[in-house]
Amino acid sequence: MVVPLTRLLVGFLGLQVVLATLSAVFPPDMTRARQSSPVALDRRGTWLRALPVEDGRWRIRADLERTDQAFLKRLIAVEDGRFYRHLGVDPLAVVRAFGSAVVHARPTSGASTLTMQTARLLEPRPRNLGSKLIEMVRAVQLEAQLTKRQTLALYLTLTPYGGNLEGVRAASLAYFGQEPTSLTDGQQALLIALPQSPEARRPDRRPEAARMARRSVLDKMVRAGVLTEAAALEAEAEPLPRRAPFPALAWHVAGERARAAPASQASVITTLDADLQARLEPMAAAIAASQGADATAAILVVEIKGRAVRAAVGSAGRERAGGWVDMTRALRSPGSALKPFIYAMAMDDGLLAADTQLTDSATRFADYQPENFDRVFHDKVTVREALTHSLNVPAVATLERLGPEAFAGRIEAAGAHLARPKSELKAAGLALALGGEGITLRDLALLYAALGDGGLAKPLAWTEADAKLRERSGGTRLVRPEAARQILDILREAPAPRGRAPSALTRGGPAMAFKTGTSYGFRDAVAAGVVGGYAIIVWTGRADGGARGGLTGRDAALPLLFDVADVVGAPATAPRPIAPKSAPQALQTLRAQTEGPRLIFPPDGAAVQVEALGPGSRGLVLAAGGEDLTWYVEGKPLAADPTSGRVVWRPAAPGFYRLSVVDGQGRKASARVRIKAG
C-alpha cells in the first residue's frame, strides 16, 4: 500500500515540475488579458465609461460579482459541465468526442473545456489537431496559475460577441442596455450562443440565425436541468435586441479613472453621481454655446465631507473647440478667486480682522502698481468691503504684509499647486493676489472645500474607497476655523448675479458664499462657491487660452454657479447670528510692516477675570501679530507650548501686570493688564 502511494506522490510531484518548467520556458501569452478595460461606475454602480483597446475593440473586463449568477451556472452547464472538477482538460469529454468521431467518421461533438477555450482566445490559432494539443497544454498551465473564478472571468472577458464586442459586459450593454447583473432566460441563452459563431449569429444583422442559436441553447439548458420547458418556450418568444451605443458620461474623468485602474480590477467605483453629472453636462454645453463658438466650460462639485467629487464636467462637449481637453486639470488663472485665502491667512496671523480699515488708493509696490477692475479707488475701506467688492489694492497690500512666498508656500503645503510665470522682479510676486499664477480647477476646489471644512485641507477623492479614507484623515491645516468662518461670512454678503435674489431673501434658499475671478484679457471667468456642504467651481473660457472681449467671472461664470447649486439641491441653512461689525481695537487699521508686533490679547488697559489662578489653572492664551515673537510678564519670559505653539499665561495672583511681546527684530509692544479672580 505504501509503495503505490509513494509512486502516486512522486508522479504528482513530477507532473508539477513539468508544468512549472513549461510555464517558465513556454508561458501562456497573457497580452490580450492585460489589454482589456475596466468599467468606471458611479457611486451607485451606474455605467459611466469604459475604454476601447486595440483596433477600437470593446474588450471589457468581466466582473463576476456584477454578473447574473444564474447565467454563470447555465453557461457552465451548457459549455463545460465538469468545469469545477477537471484540471483544464476533461478526459471524459475527450473520450466521448473521439468515440463519436470514429462512429460517424467525422467530428460531431467538441471536447473543449472553458479553460481550453480561454487558452484559444488568448492565443488564436488555426483550428487543427496541433492547435488543439497546444490548447490542452495551455489549459493545464492556466489551471495551475489561476483559480476557477479567475479562469471563468478571463473567458467572459475575451469571448467574442460579434463586431468589435468582446466580453459579456460589453455584449450585455450593447444588446440589452444594461450590465449583466440581471438577465432574462432569453438574454442568457443568446449570450451563451453568440461566442460559438459571433458574426453568423449577430442579432442586429442576422436575426434568424440568432433566433435559431438561442433556441438550441434553450434546449440544452432544459436537458441539463437548469431551465424548465415552459420557461424555455417563454424565453423563445422574447424579441431579439439591436445594438445600442455605449454610455460616455463624465467622459474625461471616467476615462482617467479607468486608465489608472490595476490590470486585475474589473470595475472602478468612482465618487461621481451619474444623475447629477447627466444634468450638469447640458448646462455646461448651453452656457458655452451662449458665449461663442470657441468657448467651453467646466464644472466641479465636491462634497466637503470626504472630499468626494460628485460631478466633474471637463468641457462643454467633445464636438466643441477644445472639447477633448479636461479643463478641470488645465492650468488657468484664477483671477481674484484666491483673494479670500489672502485675507484668511492674514486673519490667521493676527494681521487684521473683518473690519480692519485698509487703504484703497493709487499705490506703487516697488515696480508693481495694481489698479481696481473699474479703475476707481475708494479710499478707506474695511476688509469686509474690500473682499466683497474684490478691490485689488487692499488685497495686494495684505499680500505684501503676508509675503507672497509665504502665502504660496502655505497654499502648496495644503496640497494645491501654483504655477507662477518666471520674473526677475521680486515684487512681481504680488501679482499672485490678482491671478498672476496658474492653478487647476481641481486645486481651487481643494482650497474652497478647506474653507467649508473649518480651514482643513484634504485631497479630492475620486473613488468611494478614497472618500472613506478622507473622512477619517486629519488633513492639513490651511487656516484656523475662526478665520475660515469669517471669510465665508463675508463671501455670503457678496451681491448675487443679476436676476437672482440674495439668498437671505429667498425662502428656503441656501446661503451661498462665493467669489468670482477674471483673468487678464478676459481669458478665464471663474466662480467658486461653498454652499450646503458642497464646494462648487465653475469656469468658462477658451481651451486654447485665447482672449475674450468683456466676459467677466461675474457675468460669464457666476450665473452658472448659482444654477449648479440649484441642481445640487443643497439643503437650506439658517442664517448666522448678526455679529458686531467692528474690529478689535488692536486691529482697527492695518499697520505698516515697519511698525513691529501688535498685541491683540489681552489689549492694553484690559481687566480680565479668570476662574482660577496658579500653575494648575487653564490660563490665558496670549495673541499677537508678528513673527518670531517672545512674550514677557514683568520682564520674565514665557515659554510656548511645544505641541501647539501657543503661549499660555497662568497668573499667580490678582493684580496689575505689565505684558510685553518682542519680535525677531527686537521691536516691542506692551500692555498693562489687570487680573481679577473669579
C-alpha positions as CSV (number, residue, x, y, z in Angstrom):
1,M,0.0,0.0,0.0
2,V,2.9,2.4,0.8
3,V,4.7,1.8,-2.5
4,P,1.7,2.7,-4.7
5,L,1.0,5.8,-2.7
6,T,4.7,6.8,-2.9
7,R,4.6,6.3,-6.7
8,L,1.5,8.3,-6.9
9,L,3.1,11.1,-4.9
10,V,6.3,11.0,-6.9
11,G,4.2,11.1,-10.1
12,F,2.2,14.1,-8.9
13,L,5.4,16.0,-7.9
14,G,6.9,15.1,-11.3
15,L,3.8,16.5,-13.1
16,Q,4.1,19.7,-11.0
17,V,7.8,20.0,-12.0
18,V,6.9,19.5,-15.7
19,L,4.1,22.1,-15.5
20,A,6.4,24.6,-13.7
21,T,9.1,24.1,-16.3
22,L,6.6,24.5,-19.2
23,S,5.2,27.7,-17.6
24,A,8.8,29.1,-17.2
25,V,10.1,28.1,-20.7
26,F,6.8,28.3,-22.7
27,P,4.4,30.5,-20.7
28,P,0.9,31.5,-21.9
29,D,0.8,34.8,-23.7
30,M,-1.4,37.0,-21.4
31,T,-1.2,40.1,-23.6
32,R,-4.8,40.1,-24.6
33,A,-5.8,39.7,-21.0
34,R,-3.8,42.7,-20.0
35,Q,-5.2,44.7,-22.9
36,S,-8.7,44.9,-21.5
37,S,-10.6,47.7,-20.0
38,P,-12.3,48.1,-16.6
39,V,-15.6,50.0,-16.4
40,A,-15.8,53.2,-14.5
41,L,-19.1,53.2,-12.5
42,D,-20.7,55.9,-10.5
43,R,-21.2,55.7,-6.7
44,R,-24.3,53.6,-7.1
45,G,-23.0,51.3,-9.9
46,T,-24.3,53.1,-13.0
47,W,-22.0,52.7,-16.0
48,L,-20.1,55.8,-16.9
49,R,-17.5,54.8,-19.4
50,A,-15.1,52.1,-20.5
51,L,-12.1,52.4,-22.8
52,P,-11.7,50.6,-26.1
53,V,-8.5,48.6,-26.7
54,E,-6.6,47.9,-29.9
55,D,-8.4,48.5,-33.2
56,G,-11.3,50.1,-31.3
57,R,-12.4,46.8,-29.8
58,W,-14.6,46.8,-26.6
59,R,-12.8,44.2,-24.5
60,I,-14.4,44.9,-21.1
61,R,-13.2,43.1,-18.1
62,A,-15.8,40.7,-16.6
63,D,-16.9,41.3,-13.1
64,L,-18.3,38.1,-11.6
65,E,-19.7,40.0,-8.6
66,R,-21.8,42.0,-11.1
67,T,-22.8,39.1,-13.3
68,D,-26.1,37.2,-13.0
69,Q,-25.3,34.1,-11.0
70,A,-27.9,32.0,-12.8
71,F,-26.3,32.9,-16.1
72,L,-22.9,31.7,-14.8
73,K,-24.5,28.4,-13.7
74,R,-26.2,27.8,-17.0
75,L,-23.1,28.8,-19.0
76,I,-21.1,26.1,-17.2
77,A,-24.0,23.6,-17.5
78,V,-24.1,24.0,-21.3
79,E,-20.5,24.5,-22.2
80,D,-18.5,22.6,-19.6
81,G,-20.5,20.6,-17.0
82,R,-17.4,19.4,-15.2
83,F,-15.6,22.8,-15.1
84,Y,-15.1,22.7,-11.4
85,R,-13.8,19.1,-11.4
86,H,-11.3,18.9,-14.2
87,L,-7.7,20.4,-14.4
88,G,-8.2,22.2,-17.6
89,V,-8.8,19.2,-19.9
90,D,-11.8,16.9,-19.4
91,P,-10.7,13.3,-20.2
92,L,-14.3,12.1,-20.4
93,A,-15.2,14.8,-23.0
94,V,-12.1,13.8,-25.0
95,V,-13.0,10.1,-25.0
96,R,-16.6,11.0,-25.9
97,A,-15.5,13.3,-28.8
98,F,-13.0,10.7,-30.1
99,G,-15.6,7.9,-30.0
100,S,-18.2,10.0,-31.7
101,A,-15.7,10.9,-34.5
102,V,-14.9,7.2,-35.0
103,V,-18.5,6.2,-35.2
104,H,-19.6,9.0,-37.6
105,A,-16.3,9.2,-39.5
106,R,-16.2,12.9,-38.7
107,P,-16.2,15.2,-35.5
108,T,-19.7,15.6,-34.2
109,S,-19.0,17.0,-30.7
110,G,-16.3,19.1,-29.2
111,A,-14.1,18.3,-26.2
112,S,-13.0,21.9,-25.4
113,T,-13.5,23.0,-21.9
114,L,-14.0,26.6,-20.9
115,T,-10.3,26.7,-19.9
116,M,-9.3,25.4,-23.3
117,Q,-11.5,28.0,-25.0
118,T,-9.9,30.7,-22.8
119,A,-6.4,29.4,-24.0
120,R,-7.5,29.7,-27.6
121,L,-8.8,33.2,-27.0
122,L,-5.5,34.3,-25.5
123,E,-3.5,32.8,-28.4
124,P,-5.7,32.4,-31.5
125,R,-4.5,29.6,-33.9
126,P,-5.9,27.8,-36.9
127,R,-8.2,25.0,-35.8
128,N,-6.4,21.7,-36.3
129,L,-5.1,18.8,-34.2
130,G,-1.8,20.5,-33.4
131,S,-3.6,23.6,-32.2
132,K,-5.9,21.5,-30.1
133,L,-2.9,19.8,-28.4
134,I,-1.3,23.2,-27.6
135,E,-4.6,24.4,-26.2
136,M,-4.7,21.4,-23.9
137,V,-1.2,22.2,-22.6
138,R,-2.1,25.8,-22.2
139,A,-5.3,24.9,-20.4
140,V,-3.4,22.9,-17.8
141,Q,-0.9,25.7,-17.4
142,L,-3.8,28.2,-16.8
143,E,-5.4,26.0,-14.2
144,A,-2.1,25.9,-12.4
145,Q,-1.9,29.7,-12.4
146,L,-5.5,30.8,-11.9
147,T,-8.4,29.9,-9.7
148,K,-11.6,28.6,-11.3
149,R,-13.3,32.0,-10.9
150,Q,-10.3,33.8,-12.4
151,T,-10.4,31.5,-15.4
152,L,-14.2,32.0,-15.8
153,A,-13.7,35.8,-15.5
154,L,-11.0,35.7,-18.1
155,Y,-13.2,33.7,-20.5
156,L,-16.0,36.1,-20.1
157,T,-13.6,39.0,-20.8
158,L,-12.1,37.6,-24.0
159,T,-15.0,35.8,-25.6
160,P,-16.3,37.5,-28.8
161,Y,-20.0,38.6,-29.3
162,G,-19.9,40.0,-32.8
163,G,-18.4,43.1,-34.4
164,N,-16.0,44.8,-32.0
165,L,-17.6,43.4,-28.8
166,E,-15.6,41.2,-26.5
167,G,-16.7,40.2,-23.1
168,V,-20.1,39.6,-21.6
169,R,-20.3,43.1,-20.1
170,A,-19.8,44.8,-23.5
171,A,-22.3,42.5,-25.1
172,S,-24.9,42.9,-22.4
173,L,-24.7,46.7,-22.5
174,A,-24.6,46.9,-26.3
175,Y,-27.5,44.5,-26.9
176,F,-29.6,44.9,-23.7
177,G,-28.6,48.4,-22.5
178,Q,-27.6,47.1,-19.0
179,E,-24.9,45.4,-17.0
180,P,-25.3,41.6,-16.9
181,T,-26.4,41.7,-13.3
182,S,-29.9,40.5,-14.0
183,L,-30.7,38.8,-17.3
184,T,-33.8,37.2,-18.7
185,D,-33.7,33.5,-19.7
186,G,-33.7,34.5,-23.4
187,Q,-30.9,37.0,-22.9
188,Q,-28.8,34.4,-21.1
189,A,-29.3,31.9,-23.9
190,L,-28.3,34.4,-26.5
191,L,-25.1,35.3,-24.6
192,I,-24.2,31.6,-24.4
193,A,-24.9,31.0,-28.1
194,L,-23.1,34.0,-29.6
195,P,-19.5,33.2,-28.9
196,Q,-19.6,30.0,-30.9
197,S,-20.3,31.9,-34.2
198,P,-20.4,35.6,-33.2
199,E,-20.6,37.1,-36.7
200,A,-23.0,34.5,-38.1
201,R,-25.4,34.9,-35.2
202,R,-25.4,38.7,-34.6
203,P,-28.9,39.6,-33.6
204,D,-28.7,43.1,-35.1
205,R,-27.6,41.7,-38.6
206,R,-28.7,38.0,-38.7
207,P,-31.8,37.8,-36.5
208,E,-33.0,34.5,-37.8
209,A,-29.7,32.8,-37.2
210,A,-29.6,34.3,-33.7
211,R,-33.1,33.1,-33.0
212,M,-32.2,29.5,-34.0
213,A,-29.0,29.6,-32.0
214,R,-30.8,30.9,-28.9
215,R,-33.4,28.1,-29.3
216,S,-30.7,25.5,-29.5
217,V,-29.1,26.7,-26.2
218,L,-32.5,26.8,-24.5
219,D,-33.0,23.2,-25.4
220,K,-29.5,22.4,-23.9
221,M,-30.5,24.2,-20.8
222,V,-33.6,22.1,-20.5
223,R,-31.7,18.9,-21.0
224,A,-29.2,20.0,-18.4
225,G,-32.0,20.6,-15.9
226,V,-31.2,24.3,-15.4
227,L,-34.4,25.5,-17.1
228,T,-38.0,24.2,-17.4
229,E,-39.6,23.6,-20.8
230,A,-42.3,26.2,-20.1
231,A,-39.6,28.8,-19.3
232,A,-37.8,27.9,-22.5
233,L,-40.9,28.5,-24.6
234,E,-41.5,31.8,-22.9
235,A,-37.8,32.8,-23.5
236,E,-38.0,31.8,-27.1
237,A,-40.7,34.5,-27.6
238,E,-38.5,37.3,-26.4
239,P,-37.8,39.9,-29.1
240,L,-34.2,40.0,-30.4
241,P,-32.2,43.1,-29.5
242,R,-30.5,45.7,-31.6
243,R,-27.2,47.2,-30.8
244,A,-27.0,50.5,-28.9
245,P,-24.1,52.9,-28.4
246,F,-22.1,52.7,-25.1
247,P,-22.6,55.4,-22.4
248,A,-19.9,58.1,-22.2
249,L,-20.9,60.0,-19.1
250,A,-18.2,62.1,-17.3
251,W,-16.0,61.3,-20.3
252,H,-12.8,62.8,-19.1
253,V,-12.8,61.7,-15.5
254,A,-14.3,58.3,-16.1
255,G,-11.6,57.6,-18.7
256,E,-8.9,58.8,-16.4
257,R,-10.1,56.5,-13.6
258,A,-10.3,53.6,-16.0
259,R,-6.8,54.1,-17.3
260,A,-5.5,54.3,-13.7
261,A,-7.1,51.1,-12.6
262,P,-4.9,48.0,-11.9
263,A,-5.0,45.3,-14.6
264,S,-6.8,43.0,-12.2
265,Q,-9.6,45.4,-11.5
266,A,-12.9,44.9,-13.4
267,S,-14.9,47.9,-12.0
268,V,-13.8,51.3,-10.7
269,I,-16.4,52.7,-8.2
270,T,-16.0,56.4,-8.6
271,T,-17.5,59.1,-6.3
272,L,-19.4,60.6,-9.2
273,D,-23.2,60.8,-9.2
274,A,-24.4,59.8,-12.7
275,D,-27.7,61.6,-12.2
276,L,-26.1,64.9,-11.2
277,Q,-23.5,64.5,-13.9
278,A,-26.1,64.0,-16.6
279,R,-27.9,67.1,-15.5
280,L,-24.8,69.3,-15.4
281,E,-23.3,68.4,-18.7
282,P,-26.1,70.0,-20.8
283,M,-25.8,73.1,-18.6
284,A,-22.1,73.4,-19.5
285,A,-22.9,73.0,-23.1
286,A,-25.6,75.6,-23.0
287,I,-23.5,78.3,-21.4
288,A,-20.6,77.7,-23.7
289,A,-22.8,78.0,-26.7
290,S,-24.1,81.3,-25.4
291,Q,-20.5,82.7,-25.1
292,G,-19.3,81.9,-28.6
293,A,-18.2,79.2,-31.0
294,D,-14.8,78.8,-29.4
295,A,-16.0,78.9,-25.8
296,T,-16.1,75.9,-23.5
297,A,-16.9,75.4,-19.8
298,A,-16.0,73.2,-16.8
299,I,-17.8,72.3,-13.5
300,L,-16.6,70.6,-10.3
301,V,-18.9,69.7,-7.5
302,V,-17.2,68.4,-4.3
303,E,-19.0,67.1,-1.3
304,I,-17.0,68.6,1.6
305,K,-17.5,65.6,3.8
306,G,-15.0,63.0,2.5
307,R,-14.0,65.4,-0.4
308,A,-16.0,63.1,-2.8
309,V,-16.2,64.6,-6.3
310,R,-19.8,64.2,-7.2
311,A,-19.6,65.8,-10.6
312,A,-16.8,66.7,-13.0
313,V,-17.6,68.2,-16.3
314,G,-14.3,68.6,-18.1
315,S,-15.6,70.5,-21.2
316,A,-18.8,71.7,-22.9
317,G,-18.7,68.7,-25.2
318,R,-16.2,66.9,-27.4
319,E,-17.7,68.4,-30.5
320,R,-16.8,71.9,-29.5
321,A,-13.4,73.5,-29.9
322,G,-11.0,72.1,-27.3
323,G,-13.7,69.7,-26.1
324,W,-11.3,66.8,-25.7
325,V,-9.3,68.8,-23.2
326,D,-10.2,68.2,-19.5
327,M,-10.3,71.8,-18.3
328,T,-10.5,70.7,-14.6
329,R,-6.9,69.7,-15.0
330,A,-5.7,72.6,-17.1
331,L,-3.6,75.4,-15.5
332,R,-5.7,78.6,-15.7
333,S,-5.5,82.0,-14.0
334,P,-8.0,82.2,-11.1
335,G,-8.2,86.0,-11.3
336,S,-9.4,87.2,-7.9
337,A,-10.5,83.8,-6.7
338,L,-7.5,83.5,-4.3
339,K,-8.2,86.7,-2.5
340,P,-10.3,85.0,0.2
341,F,-7.3,83.0,1.2
342,I,-5.0,86.0,1.4
343,Y,-7.4,87.6,3.9
344,A,-8.0,84.3,5.7
345,M,-4.2,83.9,6.3
346,A,-3.9,87.5,7.4
347,M,-6.6,86.9,10.0
348,D,-5.0,83.7,11.0
349,D,-1.7,85.5,11.6
350,G,-3.4,88.3,13.6
351,L,-2.7,91.0,11.0
352,L,-6.3,92.1,10.6
353,A,-9.9,91.4,11.3
354,A,-13.1,91.5,9.2
355,D,-13.5,95.3,9.8
356,T,-9.9,96.4,9.9
357,Q,-9.5,99.5,7.8
358,L,-7.4,99.3,4.6
359,T,-6.4,102.0,2.2
360,D,-7.7,101.7,-1.4
361,S,-5.8,104.3,-3.3
362,A,-3.2,104.5,-6.1
363,T,-0.2,102.7,-4.6
364,R,3.1,101.5,-6.0
365,F,4.6,98.4,-4.6
366,A,8.2,98.6,-5.8
367,D,7.8,98.2,-9.6
368,Y,4.2,96.9,-9.3
369,Q,1.2,99.2,-9.4
370,P,-2.2,97.5,-9.4
371,E,-5.5,99.1,-10.3
372,N,-9.0,98.1,-9.4
373,F,-11.1,96.5,-12.1
374,D,-13.3,99.6,-12.6
375,R,-10.2,101.9,-12.3
376,V,-11.9,103.7,-9.3
377,F,-10.4,103.9,-5.8
378,H,-12.4,104.0,-2.6
379,D,-10.0,105.5,-0.1
380,K,-10.7,103.9,3.4
381,V,-12.5,100.5,3.2
382,T,-12.8,97.6,5.6
383,V,-11.5,94.1,4.9
384,R,-15.2,93.1,4.6
385,E,-15.8,95.7,1.9
386,A,-12.5,95.1,0.1
387,L,-13.3,91.4,-0.3
388,T,-17.0,91.8,-1.0
389,H,-16.2,94.2,-3.9
390,S,-12.9,92.4,-4.9
391,L,-10.8,95.5,-4.6
392,N,-7.2,95.0,-5.8
393,V,-5.0,97.4,-4.0
394,P,-6.1,96.3,-0.4
395,A,-5.6,92.6,-1.4
396,V,-2.1,93.4,-2.8
397,A,-1.2,95.4,0.4
398,T,-2.3,92.5,2.5
399,L,-0.3,90.0,0.5
400,E,2.7,92.2,0.9
401,R,2.3,92.0,4.6
402,L,1.9,88.2,4.4
403,G,4.7,87.8,1.9
404,P,3.9,86.3,-1.5
405,E,6.4,83.5,-0.9
406,A,4.9,82.6,2.5
407,F,1.4,82.7,1.0
408,A,2.3,80.5,-1.9
409,G,4.1,78.1,0.5
410,R,1.0,77.7,2.6
411,I,-1.1,77.1,-0.4
412,E,1.4,74.4,-1.6
413,A,1.6,72.8,1.8
414,A,-2.2,72.4,1.7
415,G,-1.9,70.3,-1.4
416,A,-2.6,72.9,-4.1
417,H,0.0,73.7,-6.8
418,L,0.6,77.3,-8.0
419,A,2.4,77.7,-11.3
420,R,3.8,81.3,-11.5
421,P,5.5,82.8,-14.5
422,K,9.2,83.5,-14.1
423,S,10.1,87.1,-13.4
424,E,13.3,88.9,-12.5
425,L,11.4,91.3,-10.3
426,K,10.7,90.0,-6.8
427,A,7.8,92.4,-6.4
428,A,6.0,90.7,-9.3
429,G,5.1,88.0,-6.8
430,L,2.4,90.4,-5.5
431,A,0.5,89.6,-8.7
432,L,-0.5,86.4,-7.0
433,A,-3.3,88.4,-5.5
434,L,-4.8,89.2,-8.9
435,G,-4.4,85.8,-10.6
436,G,-0.8,86.1,-11.7
437,E,-0.3,82.4,-11.4
438,G,-1.8,79.2,-12.8
439,I,-3.9,76.8,-10.8
440,T,-6.2,73.9,-11.8
441,L,-9.9,73.9,-11.0
442,R,-9.2,70.8,-9.0
443,D,-6.8,72.6,-6.7
444,L,-9.1,75.5,-6.5
445,A,-11.8,73.1,-5.4
446,L,-9.5,71.7,-2.8
447,L,-8.9,75.2,-1.3
448,Y,-12.6,76.1,-1.2
449,A,-13.5,72.8,0.3
450,A,-11.0,73.6,3.0
451,L,-12.8,76.9,3.7
452,G,-16.0,74.9,4.1
453,D,-14.3,72.5,6.5
454,G,-13.1,74.9,9.0
455,G,-9.8,75.6,7.2
456,L,-8.8,71.9,6.9
457,A,-7.4,70.9,3.5
458,K,-7.6,67.4,2.2
459,P,-7.0,65.9,-1.3
460,L,-10.1,65.4,-3.5
461,A,-11.4,61.8,-3.6
462,W,-12.3,60.2,-6.9
463,T,-13.2,56.8,-5.7
464,E,-15.6,55.8,-2.9
465,A,-12.7,54.0,-1.1
466,D,-10.7,57.2,-1.1
467,A,-13.7,59.2,0.2
468,K,-14.0,57.0,3.2
469,L,-10.3,57.4,3.9
470,R,-10.6,61.2,3.6
471,E,-13.4,61.2,6.2
472,R,-11.1,59.6,8.7
473,S,-7.9,61.5,7.8
474,G,-6.8,64.6,9.7
475,G,-5.8,66.7,6.6
476,T,-3.6,69.8,6.6
477,R,-4.4,73.0,8.4
478,L,-4.7,75.8,5.9
479,V,-6.2,78.4,8.3
480,R,-7.8,78.1,11.7
481,P,-11.6,77.5,11.9
482,E,-12.4,81.1,13.0
483,A,-10.6,82.6,10.1
484,A,-12.4,80.3,7.6
485,R,-15.8,81.1,9.2
486,Q,-15.2,84.8,9.0
487,I,-14.2,84.6,5.3
488,L,-17.3,82.6,4.5
489,D,-19.5,85.1,6.3
490,I,-18.0,87.9,4.2
491,L,-18.4,86.0,1.0
492,R,-22.1,85.3,1.8
493,E,-22.6,89.1,1.7
494,A,-21.4,89.5,-1.9
495,P,-24.1,90.8,-4.3
496,A,-25.9,88.0,-6.2
497,P,-25.8,87.9,-10.0
498,R,-28.4,89.8,-12.0
499,G,-31.8,88.2,-11.9
500,R,-31.1,86.2,-8.7
501,A,-32.4,87.4,-5.4
502,P,-30.0,87.4,-2.5
503,S,-30.0,84.0,-0.8
504,A,-31.1,85.6,2.5
505,L,-34.3,86.8,0.9
506,T,-35.0,83.6,-1.0
507,R,-37.3,81.4,1.0
508,G,-35.7,78.1,1.6
509,G,-32.7,79.0,-0.5
510,P,-29.1,78.0,0.6
511,A,-26.7,80.6,1.8
512,M,-24.1,80.8,-0.9
513,A,-20.6,82.0,-0.1
514,F,-19.0,82.8,-3.4
515,K,-16.1,84.6,-5.1
516,T,-15.6,85.3,-8.8
517,G,-12.4,85.8,-10.8
518,T,-11.5,87.3,-14.2
519,S,-8.0,86.8,-15.7
520,Y,-6.1,89.3,-17.8
521,G,-7.7,89.7,-21.3
522,F,-10.9,88.1,-20.0
523,R,-9.4,84.7,-20.8
524,D,-10.8,83.0,-17.8
525,A,-14.1,83.5,-16.0
526,V,-14.2,81.7,-12.6
527,A,-16.8,81.4,-9.9
528,A,-16.3,79.4,-6.7
529,G,-18.8,78.8,-4.0
530,V,-19.4,76.9,-0.8
531,V,-23.0,76.0,-0.1
532,G,-24.9,73.3,1.8
533,G,-21.9,71.0,2.4
534,Y,-20.5,71.3,-1.2
535,A,-17.7,73.3,-2.8
536,I,-18.6,74.2,-6.4
537,I,-16.2,75.5,-9.0
538,V,-17.2,76.7,-12.5
539,W,-15.1,78.1,-15.3
540,T,-15.8,79.4,-18.8
541,G,-13.3,80.4,-21.4
542,R,-11.4,79.1,-24.4
543,A,-9.4,75.9,-24.1
544,D,-6.5,77.5,-26.1
545,G,-6.3,80.4,-23.6
546,G,-7.4,82.9,-26.1
547,A,-8.6,86.3,-25.0
548,R,-12.4,87.1,-25.0
549,G,-14.0,90.5,-25.0
550,G,-15.5,91.7,-21.8
551,L,-16.7,88.4,-20.3
552,T,-16.0,88.6,-16.6
553,G,-16.3,86.0,-13.9
554,R,-19.4,87.7,-12.6
555,D,-21.2,87.8,-15.9
556,A,-19.9,84.6,-17.6
557,A,-19.5,82.2,-14.6
558,L,-21.4,83.3,-11.6
559,P,-24.9,82.6,-13.0
560,L,-23.8,79.1,-13.8
561,L,-22.5,78.7,-10.3
562,F,-25.9,79.5,-8.9
563,D,-27.7,77.2,-11.4
564,V,-25.4,74.4,-10.4
565,A,-26.1,75.0,-6.7
566,D,-29.8,74.7,-7.5
567,V,-29.3,71.4,-9.3
568,V,-27.1,70.0,-6.5
569,G,-30.2,70.7,-4.3
570,A,-28.2,71.9,-1.3
571,P,-30.3,72.0,1.9
572,A,-31.3,75.3,3.3
573,T,-29.1,76.7,6.0
574,A,-30.2,79.0,8.8
575,P,-28.6,82.5,8.7
576,R,-25.8,83.1,11.1
577,P,-26.5,85.4,14.0
578,I,-25.8,89.0,13.3
579,A,-22.4,89.8,14.8
580,P,-21.0,93.3,15.6
581,K,-19.1,94.6,12.6
582,S,-16.2,96.2,14.4
583,A,-12.6,95.2,14.6
584,P,-10.8,94.8,17.9
585,Q,-9.0,97.9,18.9
586,A,-5.6,96.5,18.1
587,L,-6.8,95.7,14.5
588,Q,-8.7,98.9,13.6
589,T,-6.1,99.7,11.0
590,L,-3.6,97.5,9.1
591,R,-0.2,98.6,10.3
592,A,2.8,99.0,8.0
593,Q,5.4,96.3,8.1
594,T,7.9,98.7,9.9
595,E,5.7,99.1,13.0
596,G,6.6,96.0,14.8
597,P,4.4,93.5,16.6
598,R,0.8,94.1,17.5
599,L,-0.5,92.9,20.9
600,I,-4.0,91.6,20.3
601,F,-5.0,89.8,23.6
602,P,-5.1,91.0,26.2
603,P,-5.2,94.6,24.9
604,D,-3.7,97.5,26.8
605,G,-5.8,98.6,29.8
606,A,-7.9,95.4,29.9
607,A,-9.3,93.9,33.0
608,V,-9.5,90.1,32.7
609,Q,-11.4,87.9,35.1
610,V,-10.1,84.3,35.4
611,E,-11.7,81.3,37.0
612,A,-8.6,80.1,38.8
613,L,-5.0,81.2,39.5
614,G,-1.7,79.4,39.6
615,P,0.1,76.6,37.7
616,G,-2.9,74.3,37.6
617,S,-5.3,76.8,36.0
618,R,-6.4,77.0,32.4
619,G,-4.7,80.3,32.0
620,L,-4.9,82.9,29.2
621,V,-3.9,82.2,25.6
622,L,-1.9,85.3,24.5
623,A,-2.2,86.5,21.0
624,A,-0.2,89.0,18.9
625,G,0.6,89.7,15.3
626,G,4.1,89.4,14.1
627,E,7.0,87.0,13.5
628,D,9.4,85.2,15.9
629,L,7.6,86.5,19.0
630,T,8.8,86.2,22.6
631,W,6.4,87.0,25.5
632,Y,7.4,88.6,28.9
633,V,5.4,89.2,32.1
634,E,7.1,91.7,34.3
635,G,10.3,91.2,32.4
636,K,10.3,87.4,32.8
637,P,9.9,85.3,29.6
638,L,7.0,82.9,29.0
639,A,7.7,79.6,27.1
640,A,5.5,78.5,24.3
641,D,3.7,75.1,24.4
642,P,5.9,72.7,22.4
643,T,2.9,70.9,20.8
644,S,0.5,73.7,19.9
645,G,3.0,76.6,19.7
646,R,0.7,78.7,21.8
647,V,1.8,80.9,24.7
648,V,-0.4,80.4,27.8
649,W,0.0,82.7,30.8
650,R,-1.2,81.5,34.3
651,P,-1.1,84.5,36.7
652,A,-0.2,83.5,40.2
653,A,-2.3,86.2,41.9
654,P,-4.8,89.0,41.1
655,G,-3.4,92.5,40.4
656,F,-1.8,94.6,37.7
657,Y,0.8,93.2,35.3
658,R,3.0,94.5,32.5
659,L,2.9,92.3,29.4
660,S,5.4,92.7,26.6
661,V,5.9,90.9,23.3
662,V,9.2,91.3,21.2
663,D,9.6,90.2,17.6
664,G,12.7,88.8,15.9
665,Q,13.9,92.3,15.1
666,G,13.8,93.5,18.7
667,R,10.7,95.6,18.2
668,K,8.3,95.6,21.2
669,A,4.7,96.1,22.1
670,S,3.4,96.4,25.7
671,A,0.2,96.4,27.7
672,R,-0.8,97.0,31.3
673,V,-3.4,94.4,32.3
674,R,-5.4,93.9,35.5
675,I,-6.2,90.3,36.6
676,K,-9.3,89.7,38.7
677,A,-10.1,86.5,40.4
678,G,-13.4,84.8,39.5
